[in-house]
Amino acid sequence: MSTITTHVLDTVLGKPAAGIAVRLERMLGGWAGEGSERVDATQWIQIATGTTDDDGRCRELKQDAGEGIYRLTFETGHYMRRKNRATIYPEISITFHCSGDGHYHLPLLLSDNSYTTYRGS
C-alpha cells in the first residue's frame, strides 16, 4: 500500500502556503486497454480531505492507498483572496496513477498565474 502526501509552496512569497483546503479522490471506472480510452462510467469518490498546515503540508491524506487513479484538488482561489491577490486558477487538480507501492508525495509550486507539480520524495 502507498502513502499519499502533499505540500504547497507559494513561489511569489517564497514561503509555504498555509490554509489551503485539499481533497483526495479515487477514480472508479477509469482507463481501459492499451489505447488509454476512458470508460464512460467514470466516477470520482472522495477518500480524504485536509488543509495545509503552517509548513504548507498535508502529511496524512492517505496511508493505505491501493493501485488506482487518484486526484488531488487544491482550493487555491480562497488562499489567493486571503492574500489580496488575483489568480486565474480558483482550484488546481493533479490526476495521477498510484501503483500501490511506495510513497507518493506530490508538491504544488504555486504563483498567481502558474503552477508546477512533480513527484517528490
N, CA, C and O atoms as a MOPAC input file, in Angstrom:
PM7 MOZYME 1SCF
protein

 N      0.83300 1    -1.19100 1     0.00000 1
 C      0.00000 1     0.00000 1     0.00000 1
 C      0.87400 1     1.25000 1     0.00000 1
 O      2.00000 1     1.23700 1     0.49600 1
 N      0.34300 1     2.31400 1    -0.55700 1
 C      1.08300 1     3.57200 1    -0.68300 1
 C      0.57900 1     4.61800 1     0.29800 1
 O     -0.55800 1     4.57500 1     0.76700 1
 N      1.46900 1     5.55900 1     0.59000 1
 C      1.12400 1     6.75400 1     1.34600 1
 C      1.05800 1     7.92300 1     0.36700 1
 O      1.92500 1     8.05600 1    -0.49700 1
 N      0.03600 1     8.77200 1     0.49500 1
 C     -0.10600 1     9.94900 1    -0.36000 1
 C     -0.03700 1    11.19100 1     0.51700 1
 O     -0.81500 1    11.34700 1     1.45900 1
 N      0.91700 1    12.08300 1     0.18900 1
 C      1.07700 1    13.34600 1     0.91000 1
 C      1.30300 1    14.46500 1    -0.10300 1
 O      1.55800 1    14.21300 1    -1.28100 1
 N      1.20400 1    15.70100 1     0.37500 1
 C      1.44600 1    16.84400 1    -0.49900 1
 C      1.92900 1    18.02700 1     0.32900 1
 O      1.83200 1    18.03700 1     1.55600 1
 N      2.44400 1    19.00800 1    -0.36700 1
 C      2.67200 1    20.31100 1     0.24500 1
 C      2.59300 1    21.37200 1    -0.83100 1
 O      2.76900 1    21.08700 1    -2.01600 1
 N      2.32300 1    22.61400 1    -0.40700 1
 C      2.16700 1    23.72900 1    -1.33600 1
 C      3.14400 1    24.82300 1    -0.94300 1
 O      3.21200 1    25.22800 1     0.21800 1
 N      3.90100 1    25.29600 1    -1.92800 1
 C      4.81700 1    26.40500 1    -1.73100 1
 C      4.34600 1    27.58600 1    -2.56200 1
 O      4.08100 1    27.44000 1    -3.75600 1
 N      4.24200 1    28.74000 1    -1.95000 1
 C      3.88600 1    29.97200 1    -2.64900 1
 C      5.19000 1    30.54400 1    -3.20800 1
 O      5.98500 1    31.12200 1    -2.46700 1
 N      5.40400 1    30.38300 1    -4.50800 1
 C      6.68500 1    30.78200 1    -5.10200 1
 C      6.83400 1    32.29100 1    -5.23400 1
 O      7.95000 1    32.78100 1    -5.40900 1
 N      5.73600 1    33.03900 1    -5.15500 1
 C      5.82000 1    34.50500 1    -5.18000 1
 C      6.39500 1    35.00800 1    -3.85400 1
 O      7.25800 1    35.88600 1    -3.83500 1
 N      5.91100 1    34.44500 1    -2.75500 1
 C      6.37900 1    34.85200 1    -1.43100 1
 C      7.63800 1    34.09300 1    -0.98800 1
 O      8.35100 1    34.52400 1    -0.08200 1
 N      7.89200 1    32.95700 1    -1.64300 1
 C      9.00000 1    32.11700 1    -1.22300 1
 C      8.75200 1    31.45300 1     0.11500 1
 O      9.68500 1    31.23000 1     0.88600 1
 N      7.47100 1    31.13000 1     0.39900 1
 C      7.08600 1    30.56300 1     1.69100 1
 C      6.06500 1    29.45100 1     1.49700 1
 O      5.43400 1    29.36400 1     0.44400 1
 N      5.89700 1    28.59500 1     2.51300 1
 C      4.82900 1    27.60200 1     2.46700 1
 C      3.46000 1    28.28700 1     2.39900 1
 O      3.26800 1    29.36900 1     2.95400 1
 N      2.52900 1    27.65000 1     1.72100 1
 C      1.16700 1    28.17800 1     1.59500 1
 C      0.26900 1    27.45400 1     2.60300 1
 O     -0.18300 1    26.33600 1     2.35600 1
 N      0.02100 1    28.09900 1     3.72900 1
 C     -0.80800 1    27.51800 1     4.78800 1
 C     -2.28200 1    27.80800 1     4.54100 1
 O     -2.63900 1    28.83600 1     3.96500 1
 N     -3.13900 1    26.87800 1     4.98900 1
 C     -4.57800 1    27.10000 1     4.96200 1
 C     -5.26500 1    26.79000 1     3.65100 1
 O     -6.38300 1    27.25400 1     3.42900 1
 N     -4.63700 1    26.02000 1     2.77100 1
 C     -5.28500 1    25.62600 1     1.51000 1
 C     -6.00700 1    24.30100 1     1.72500 1
 O     -5.40100 1    23.32100 1     2.15900 1
 N     -7.29500 1    24.27300 1     1.42400 1
 C     -8.07700 1    23.03600 1     1.51100 1
 C     -7.65400 1    22.10400 1     0.37900 1
 O     -7.47800 1    22.52400 1    -0.76500 1
 N     -7.49400 1    20.82000 1     0.73300 1
 C     -7.06500 1    19.79900 1    -0.22500 1
 C     -8.05100 1    18.63500 1    -0.15100 1
 O     -8.45900 1    18.21600 1     0.93200 1
 N     -8.42200 1    18.12300 1    -1.31800 1
 C     -9.33500 1    16.98400 1    -1.40300 1
 C     -8.64800 1    15.87600 1    -2.19600 1
 O     -8.07300 1    16.13800 1    -3.25300 1
 N     -8.70100 1    14.64000 1    -1.69400 1
 C     -8.16100 1    13.48100 1    -2.40200 1
 C     -9.31200 1    12.59100 1    -2.82100 1
 O    -10.15600 1    12.22000 1    -2.00500 1
 N     -9.34100 1    12.24900 1    -4.10900 1
 C    -10.39400 1    11.38700 1    -4.64800 1
 C     -9.75900 1    10.21800 1    -5.39300 1
 O     -8.61200 1    10.28900 1    -5.83300 1
 N    -10.52100 1     9.15400 1    -5.52200 1
 C    -10.09500 1     7.98600 1    -6.28900 1
 C    -11.09600 1     7.74800 1    -7.40400 1
 O    -12.30600 1     7.86800 1    -7.21100 1
 N    -10.57400 1     7.40900 1    -8.56900 1
 C    -11.42000 1     7.15600 1    -9.73300 1
 C    -11.97400 1     5.73200 1    -9.68300 1
 O    -11.24100 1     4.76500 1    -9.47700 1
 N    -13.27600 1     5.63800 1    -9.87700 1
 C    -13.92500 1     4.34600 1   -10.10400 1
 C    -14.27100 1     4.30600 1   -11.58200 1
 O    -14.71400 1     5.30700 1   -12.14400 1
 N    -14.07700 1     3.17600 1   -12.20700 1
 C    -14.18300 1     3.12700 1   -13.66500 1
 C    -12.77900 1     3.30400 1   -14.18400 1
 O    -11.92000 1     2.45700 1   -13.93900 1
 N    -12.53000 1     4.37000 1   -14.88700 1
 C    -11.14900 1     4.70000 1   -15.23100 1
 C    -10.78900 1     4.52200 1   -16.67000 1
 O    -11.59400 1     4.75000 1   -17.57300 1
 N     -9.55000 1     4.10500 1   -16.87200 1
 C     -8.97200 1     3.96200 1   -18.20100 1
 C     -8.93300 1     2.48600 1   -18.54600 1
 O     -8.66700 1     1.65000 1   -17.68200 1
 N     -9.19500 1     2.16200 1   -19.79400 1
 C     -9.25400 1     0.75700 1   -20.19500 1
 C     -8.39600 1     0.51800 1   -21.42900 1
 O     -8.35900 1     1.33900 1   -22.34600 1
 N     -7.72000 1    -0.59400 1   -21.43700 1
 C     -6.99400 1    -1.02700 1   -22.62600 1
 C     -5.72100 1    -0.25600 1   -22.90200 1
 O     -5.40200 1     0.72900 1   -22.23600 1
 N     -4.99900 1    -0.73700 1   -23.91100 1
 C     -3.72400 1    -0.12700 1   -24.27400 1
 C     -3.89300 1     1.23400 1   -24.91300 1
 O     -2.97200 1     2.04900 1   -24.87100 1
 N     -5.04300 1     1.50200 1   -25.50100 1
 C     -5.29500 1     2.79200 1   -26.12700 1
 C     -5.60600 1     3.89000 1   -25.12600 1
 O     -5.81900 1     5.03900 1   -25.51400 1
 N     -5.63400 1     3.55400 1   -23.84700 1
 C     -5.92000 1     4.50500 1   -22.77000 1
 C     -7.22700 1     5.25400 1   -22.99000 1
 O     -7.29900 1     6.46400 1   -22.77600 1
 N     -8.24800 1     4.54200 1   -23.41200 1
 C     -9.56300 1     5.15300 1   -23.58400 1
 C    -10.28600 1     5.16000 1   -22.25000 1
 O    -10.24200 1     4.19000 1   -21.49300 1
 N    -10.93700 1     6.25000 1   -21.98200 1
 C    -11.63600 1     6.40600 1   -20.71200 1
 C    -12.95600 1     5.63900 1   -20.74500 1
 O    -13.68900 1     5.68800 1   -21.73300 1
 N    -13.24800 1     4.93500 1   -19.65900 1
 C    -14.50200 1     4.21100 1   -19.52000 1
 C    -15.60400 1     5.22000 1   -19.21400 1
 O    -15.40800 1     6.12300 1   -18.40100 1
 N    -16.76000 1     5.07400 1   -19.85800 1
 C    -17.84200 1     6.04400 1   -19.69900 1
 C    -18.36900 1     6.14800 1   -18.26900 1
 O    -18.85600 1     7.20600 1   -17.87100 1
 N    -18.28200 1     5.08900 1   -17.50500 1
 C    -18.87200 1     5.07000 1   -16.16600 1
 C    -17.92200 1     5.60900 1   -15.09000 1
 O    -18.02400 1     5.23700 1   -13.92100 1
 N    -17.01200 1     6.47200 1   -15.48800 1
 C    -16.04900 1     7.00400 1   -14.52700 1
 C    -16.74200 1     7.85200 1   -13.46200 1
 O    -17.58300 1     8.69600 1   -13.77100 1
 N    -16.37100 1     7.61300 1   -12.20400 1
 C    -16.83700 1     8.41400 1   -11.07000 1
 C    -15.64600 1     8.69900 1   -10.17200 1
 O    -14.71300 1     7.90100 1   -10.08800 1
 N    -15.68500 1     9.83400 1    -9.50800 1
 C    -14.67300 1    10.17500 1    -8.51100 1
 C    -15.29200 1    10.03800 1    -7.13400 1
 O    -16.37100 1    10.57000 1    -6.87600 1
 N    -14.60700 1     9.32100 1    -6.24400 1
 C    -15.06600 1     9.10500 1    -4.87800 1
 C    -14.09400 1     9.81600 1    -3.93800 1
 O    -12.89400 1     9.54600 1    -3.95700 1
 N    -14.61800 1    10.72400 1    -3.11700 1
 C    -13.76500 1    11.42300 1    -2.15900 1
 C    -13.32500 1    10.45800 1    -1.07300 1
 O    -14.15000 1     9.77400 1    -0.46700 1
 N    -12.00000 1    10.40300 1    -0.82600 1
 C    -11.49800 1     9.48800 1     0.19900 1
 C    -10.79200 1    10.20600 1     1.34600 1
 O    -10.56800 1     9.60900 1     2.39800 1
 N    -10.43700 1    11.48400 1     1.15800 1
 C     -9.78900 1    12.22000 1     2.24600 1
 C     -9.84500 1    13.71500 1     1.96200 1
 O     -9.92900 1    14.14500 1     0.81100 1
 N     -9.79600 1    14.49500 1     3.03500 1
 C     -9.68000 1    15.94700 1     2.91900 1
 C     -8.66300 1    16.40900 1     3.94900 1
 O     -8.37700 1    15.71300 1     4.92400 1
 N     -8.13000 1    17.58400 1     3.71400 1
 C     -7.19100 1    18.15500 1     4.65800 1
 C     -6.98600 1    19.62000 1     4.35500 1
 O     -7.53800 1    20.15200 1     3.39300 1
 N     -6.19500 1    20.26400 1     5.17600 1
 C     -5.82700 1    21.66400 1     4.99000 1
 C     -4.33300 1    21.77000 1     5.23300 1
 O     -3.80900 1    21.19500 1     6.18700 1
 N     -3.64600 1    22.50700 1     4.36700 1
 C     -2.20700 1    22.64000 1     4.55000 1
 C     -1.90500 1    23.33300 1     5.87400 1
 O     -2.55500 1    24.30900 1     6.24500 1
 N     -0.90200 1    22.80600 1     6.57800 1
 C     -0.52300 1    23.34800 1     7.88600 1
 C      0.40100 1    24.56500 1     7.70900 1
 O      0.58300 1    25.04500 1     6.59000 1
 N      0.97300 1    25.05500 1     8.79000 1
 C      1.83100 1    26.23800 1     8.73000 1
 C      3.06600 1    26.03400 1     7.86000 1
 O      3.66700 1    26.99700 1     7.38600 1
 N      3.43800 1    24.77100 1     7.65300 1
 C      4.56800 1    24.43700 1     6.78100 1
 C      4.09200 1    24.12100 1     5.35900 1
 O      4.87800 1    23.66500 1     4.52900 1
 N      2.79800 1    24.36300 1     5.07600 1
 C      2.23200 1    24.12300 1     3.74800 1
 C      1.98800 1    22.66200 1     3.43100 1
 O      1.80300 1    22.31200 1     2.26600 1
 N      1.98200 1    21.79800 1     4.43700 1
 C      1.91300 1    20.35200 1     4.19900 1
 C      0.59500 1    19.72300 1     4.63700 1
 O     -0.03900 1    20.15100 1     5.60200 1
 N      0.20800 1    18.69000 1     3.88900 1
 C     -0.82400 1    17.73100 1     4.29100 1
 C     -0.08600 1    16.40600 1     4.41400 1
 O      0.17700 1    15.73400 1     3.41700 1
 N      0.24000 1    16.04500 1     5.63000 1
 C      1.14000 1    14.91600 1     5.87300 1
 C      0.44100 1    13.56200 1     5.87700 1
 O      1.08900 1    12.53800 1     5.65600 1
 N     -0.86000 1    13.53500 1     6.12100 1
 C     -1.52400 1    12.24600 1     6.28800 1
 C     -2.83600 1    12.17200 1     5.51500 1
 O     -3.88200 1    11.87300 1     6.09100 1
 N     -2.78400 1    12.43800 1     4.22600 1
 C     -4.01200 1    12.33000 1     3.43400 1
 C     -4.45800 1    10.87600 1     3.32000 1
 O     -5.62800 1    10.56100 1     3.53900 1
 N     -3.52600 1     9.99200 1     2.97700 1
 C     -3.88500 1     8.57800 1     2.80400 1
 C     -2.67700 1     7.72300 1     3.13900 1
 O     -1.59200 1     7.92700 1     2.59400 1
 N     -2.86500 1     6.76700 1     4.03300 1
 C     -1.76900 1     5.89900 1     4.45700 1
 C     -1.76800 1     4.54000 1     3.76400 1
 O     -0.73800 1     3.86700 1     3.72900 1
 N     -2.90400 1     4.13000 1     3.21700 1
 C     -3.01900 1     2.76800 1     2.67900 1
 C     -3.66700 1     2.76700 1     1.29200 1
 O     -4.63700 1     2.04900 1     1.05000 1
 N     -3.12000 1     3.57600 1     0.39100 1
 C     -3.69200 1     3.69900 1    -0.95800 1
 C     -3.30300 1     2.49600 1    -1.81300 1
 O     -2.12900 1     2.14500 1    -1.92500 1
 N     -4.30000 1     1.88700 1    -2.40000 1
 C     -4.06100 1     0.78900 1    -3.32900 1
 C     -3.81400 1     1.31500 1    -4.73800 1
 O     -3.88400 1     2.52000 1    -4.97800 1
 N     -3.53200 1     0.43100 1    -5.64400 1
 C     -3.30800 1     0.83200 1    -7.03400 1
 C     -4.57000 1     1.47300 1    -7.59300 1
 O     -5.68300 1     1.01700 1    -7.33000 1
 N     -4.38000 1     2.53500 1    -8.36500 1
 C     -5.51600 1     3.19200 1    -8.98800 1
 C     -5.17800 1     4.58800 1    -9.45800 1
 O     -4.04100 1     5.04400 1    -9.34200 1
 N     -6.18500 1     5.26000 1    -9.99200 1
 C     -6.07000 1     6.64200 1   -10.44100 1
 C     -6.63900 1     7.52700 1    -9.33700 1
 O     -7.75200 1     7.30700 1    -8.86000 1
 N     -5.86200 1     8.52700 1    -8.94100 1
 C     -6.24300 1     9.43500 1    -7.86800 1
 C     -6.19600 1    10.88000 1    -8.37000 1
 O     -5.55000 1    11.18700 1    -9.37100 1
 N     -6.89000 1    11.74700 1    -7.65400 1
 C     -6.88700 1    13.17800 1    -7.97500 1
 C     -6.79000 1    13.98800 1    -6.69400 1
 O     -7.58400 1    13.81500 1    -5.77000 1
 N     -5.79600 1    14.88100 1    -6.65700 1
 C     -5.65900 1    15.86200 1    -5.57900 1
 C     -6.19600 1    17.18700 1    -6.09800 1
 O     -5.79100 1    17.63200 1    -7.17200 1
 N     -7.09100 1    17.82500 1    -5.36700 1
 C     -7.62400 1    19.12700 1    -5.76600 1
 C     -7.33900 1    20.13200 1    -4.65200 1
 O     -7.63800 1    19.89500 1    -3.48200 1
 N     -6.75500 1    21.25800 1    -5.05100 1
 C     -6.35900 1    22.31700 1    -4.13600 1
 C     -7.26400 1    23.52600 1    -4.35500 1
 O     -7.40600 1    23.97800 1    -5.49100 1
 N     -7.87600 1    24.05700 1    -3.30900 1
 C     -8.73600 1    25.24400 1    -3.41000 1
 C     -7.86400 1    26.49700 1    -3.30600 1
 O     -7.78900 1    27.13800 1    -2.25800 1
 N     -7.21800 1    26.82000 1    -4.40500 1
 C     -6.23900 1    27.90800 1    -4.43200 1
 C     -6.88100 1    29.29400 1    -4.47600 1
 O     -6.25900 1    30.26200 1    -4.03900 1
 N     -8.08500 1    29.41600 1    -4.98300 1
 C     -8.75400 1    30.71400 1    -5.07300 1
 C     -8.96800 1    31.35000 1    -3.71900 1
 O     -8.74200 1    32.55000 1    -3.55800 1
 N     -9.40200 1    30.56600 1    -2.73600 1
 C     -9.61600 1    31.09300 1    -1.37900 1
 C     -8.30500 1    31.60200 1    -0.78400 1
 O     -8.26400 1    32.66000 1    -0.15500 1
 N     -7.24100 1    30.83800 1    -0.99200 1
 C     -5.92700 1    31.24700 1    -0.48400 1
 C     -5.50100 1    32.58400 1    -1.09000 1
 O     -5.05200 1    33.47800 1    -0.37300 1
 N     -5.64100 1    32.71700 1    -2.40000 1
 C     -5.22800 1    33.95200 1    -3.08300 1
 C     -6.06400 1    35.15000 1    -2.62200 1
 O     -5.52600 1    36.24200 1    -2.43900 1
 N     -7.36200 1    34.95600 1    -2.43400 1
 C     -8.20500 1    36.05600 1    -1.95500 1
 C     -7.76500 1    36.50800 1    -0.56200 1
 O     -7.73200 1    37.70700 1    -0.28600 1
 N     -7.42700 1    35.55800 1     0.31900 1
 C     -6.94800 1    35.92100 1     1.65900 1
 C     -5.65900 1    36.73400 1     1.59400 1
 O     -5.38200 1    37.54100 1     2.48100 1
 N     -4.87400 1    36.51700 1     0.53900 1
 C     -3.61000 1    37.24200 1     0.36400 1
 C     -3.80600 1    38.51900 1    -0.46700 1
 O     -2.83500 1    39.19700 1    -0.80300 1
 N     -5.07000 1    38.84500 1    -0.79900 1
 C     -5.39600 1    40.00500 1    -1.64500 1
 C     -4.70000 1    39.94700 1    -2.99800 1
 O     -4.17100 1    40.94200 1    -3.49400 1
 N     -4.71800 1    38.75500 1    -3.57700 1
 C     -4.10500 1    38.53100 1    -4.88400 1
 C     -5.13500 1    37.89900 1    -5.80700 1
 O     -6.05000 1    37.20900 1    -5.35800 1
 N     -4.97600 1    38.14100 1    -7.09200 1
 C     -5.85400 1    37.55300 1    -8.10300 1
 C     -5.16200 1    36.34200 1    -8.71800 1
 O     -3.93500 1    36.28900 1    -8.79800 1
 N     -5.95800 1    35.37800 1    -9.15000 1
 C     -5.42300 1    34.20000 1    -9.82700 1
 C     -6.41300 1    33.75300 1   -10.89200 1
 O     -7.61700 1    33.97700 1   -10.76900 1
 N     -5.89500 1    33.11900 1   -11.93700 1
 C     -6.78300 1    32.53800 1   -12.93700 1
 C     -7.14100 1    31.09800 1   -12.57600 1
 O     -7.93100 1    30.46400 1   -13.27600 1
 N     -6.56600 1    30.57400 1   -11.48400 1
 C     -6.79400 1    29.19800 1   -11.05300 1
 C     -7.53500 1    29.15900 1    -9.71600 1
 O     -6.88600 1    29.17000 1    -8.67000 1
 N     -8.86500 1    29.11300 1    -9.71200 1
 C     -9.60100 1    29.03300 1    -8.45300 1
 C     -9.38900 1    27.68700 1    -7.75600 1
 O     -9.51100 1    27.58800 1    -6.53500 1
 N     -9.07500 1    26.66000 1    -8.53300 1
 C     -8.67700 1    25.37900 1    -7.97900 1
 C     -7.74300 1    24.70500 1    -8.96400 1
 O     -7.78800 1    24.96200 1   -10.16700 1
 N     -6.89700 1    23.83800 1    -8.43100 1
 C     -5.92800 1    23.11000 1    -9.24800 1
 C     -6.06400 1    21.63800 1    -8.90200 1
 O     -6.07500 1    21.26500 1    -7.72900 1
 N     -6.16900 1    20.80300 1    -9.93300 1
 C     -6.26100 1    19.35600 1    -9.72500 1
 C     -5.05900 1    18.66000 1   -10.35400 1
 O     -4.61700 1    19.00700 1   -11.44900 1
 N     -4.55000 1    17.67900 1    -9.63900 1
 C     -3.47300 1    16.83300 1   -10.12300 1
 C     -4.01200 1    15.41300 1   -10.16600 1
 O     -4.37500 1    14.85700 1    -9.12900 1
 N     -4.06900 1    14.82500 1   -11.34300 1
 C     -4.53200 1    13.45100 1   -11.50700 1
 C     -3.30600 1    12.57400 1   -11.72800 1
 O     -2.44600 1    12.90200 1   -12.54600 1
 N     -3.22400 1    11.47000 1   -11.00900 1
 C     -2.02600 1    10.63900 1   -11.09100 1
 C     -2.36700 1     9.17000 1   -10.86400 1
 O     -3.38300 1     8.83200 1   -10.25500 1
 N     -1.49300 1     8.31300 1   -11.36900 1
 C     -1.62300 1     6.86900 1   -11.17600 1
 C     -0.74300 1     6.45800 1   -10.00800 1
 O      0.43800 1     6.80100 1    -9.96100 1
 N     -1.31300 1     5.73300 1    -9.07900 1
 C     -0.60100 1     5.19600 1    -7.92200 1
 C     -0.46300 1     3.68400 1    -8.11900 1
 O     -1.45200 1     2.99900 1    -8.37900 1
 N      0.74700 1     3.17000 1    -7.99700 1
 C      0.98300 1     1.73100 1    -8.19500 1
 C      0.56900 1     0.90400 1    -6.98600 1
 O      0.45100 1    -0.31700 1    -7.07800 1
 N      0.34500 1     1.57200 1    -5.84200 1
 C      0.02100 1     0.85100 1    -4.61800 1
 C      1.25600 1     0.51500 1    -3.80400 1
 O      1.15000 1    -0.07200 1    -2.72700 1
 N      2.43300 1     0.88400 1    -4.31200 1
 C      3.70000 1     0.67000 1    -3.61000 1
 C      4.42100 1     2.00000 1    -3.46100 1
 O      4.40700 1     2.82100 1    -4.37900 1
 N      5.04800 1     2.21700 1    -2.31500 1
 C      5.88300 1     3.39700 1    -2.13100 1
 C      5.11500 1     4.61500 1    -1.67900 1
 O      3.90900 1     4.57100 1    -1.43900 1
 N      5.85100 1     5.70100 1    -1.57300 1
 C      5.33000 1     6.97700 1    -1.09800 1
 C      5.07800 1     7.89200 1    -2.29000 1
 O      5.95800 1     8.07700 1    -3.13100 1
 N      3.88700 1     8.45900 1    -2.36400 1
 C      3.54300 1     9.42600 1    -3.40600 1
 C      3.42000 1    10.79100 1    -2.75100 1
 O      2.39300 1    11.12200 1    -2.15900 1
 N      4.48900 1    11.58300 1    -2.86600 1
 C      4.49200 1    12.94700 1    -2.35000 1
 C      4.40000 1    13.86900 1    -3.56300 1
 O      5.30400 1    13.89600 1    -4.39700 1
 N      3.29700 1    14.62800 1    -3.65900 1
 C      3.01600 1    15.44500 1    -4.83900 1
 C      2.94100 1    16.91600 1    -4.46000 1
 O      1.85900 1    17.41500 1    -4.15000 1
 N      4.07000 1    17.62300 1    -4.47800 1
 C      4.08900 1    19.04500 1    -4.15100 1
 C      3.45700 1    19.89700 1    -5.25400 1
 O      3.43500 1    19.52200 1    -6.42600 1
 N      2.95000 1    21.04700 1    -4.83700 1
 C      2.41800 1    22.05000 1    -5.75800 1
 C      3.19300 1    23.33900 1    -5.52700 1
 O      3.21500 1    23.86700 1    -4.41500 1
 N      3.82700 1    23.84100 1    -6.58000 1
 C      4.51300 1    25.13300 1    -6.53800 1
 C      3.56100 1    26.13400 1    -7.17200 1
 O      3.23100 1    26.01300 1    -8.35200 1
 N      3.11900 1    27.11600 1    -6.40600 1
 C      2.00700 1    27.97800 1    -6.77600 1
 C      2.44000 1    29.43000 1    -6.91700 1
 O      3.15700 1    29.96400 1    -6.07100 1
 N      1.99400 1    30.05800 1    -7.99900 1
 C      2.08400 1    31.52000 1    -8.11200 1
 C      0.73000 1    32.01100 1    -8.59900 1
 O     -0.18300 1    31.20800 1    -8.79200 1
 N      0.58600 1    33.30500 1    -8.80000 1
 C     -0.72000 1    33.86800 1    -9.14600 1
 C     -1.27200 1    33.32900 1   -10.46200 1
 O     -2.47500 1    33.08800 1   -10.57200 1
 N     -0.42000 1    33.13700 1   -11.45200 1
 C     -0.89700 1    32.74400 1   -12.78100 1
 C     -0.17300 1    31.54400 1   -13.35900 1
 O     -0.15300 1    31.35700 1   -14.57600 1
 N      0.42500 1    30.72500 1   -12.49600 1
 C      1.04300 1    29.48700 1   -12.96400 1
 C      1.20500 1    28.53100 1   -11.78900 1
 O      1.11400 1    28.92100 1   -10.62500 1
 N      1.44800 1    27.26600 1   -12.13000 1
 C      1.75400 1    26.27400 1   -11.10600 1
 C      2.58100 1    25.15400 1   -11.72800 1
 O      2.56900 1    24.94200 1   -12.94100 1
 N      3.29300 1    24.45100 1   -10.86600 1
 C      4.11100 1    23.30500 1   -11.26600 1
 C      3.90800 1    22.21700 1   -10.22800 1
 O      3.69000 1    22.50400 1    -9.05100 1
 N      3.98000 1    20.98400 1   -10.66100 1
 C      3.90800 1    19.86500 1    -9.73800 1
 C      4.91100 1    18.80000 1   -10.16700 1
 O      5.36100 1    18.78300 1   -11.31200 1
 N      5.25000 1    17.93300 1    -9.25600 1
 C      6.18100 1    16.85100 1    -9.54000 1
 C      6.01800 1    15.78500 1    -8.46400 1
 O      5.35500 1    16.01300 1    -7.45200 1
 N      6.62000 1    14.62600 1    -8.68500 1
 C      6.61300 1    13.60700 1    -7.64500 1
 C      7.87000 1    13.78300 1    -6.82100 1
 O      8.98400 1    13.60200 1    -7.31300 1
 N      7.68000 1    14.13800 1    -5.56500 1
 C      8.79700 1    14.37100 1    -4.65900 1
 C      9.12500 1    13.11900 1    -3.87400 1
 O      8.68500 1    12.01800 1    -4.20500 1
 N      9.90200 1    13.31200 1    -2.83300 1
 C     10.31100 1    12.16500 1    -2.00800 1
 C      9.84200 1    12.36900 1    -0.56800 1
 O     10.08500 1    11.51800 1     0.28700 1

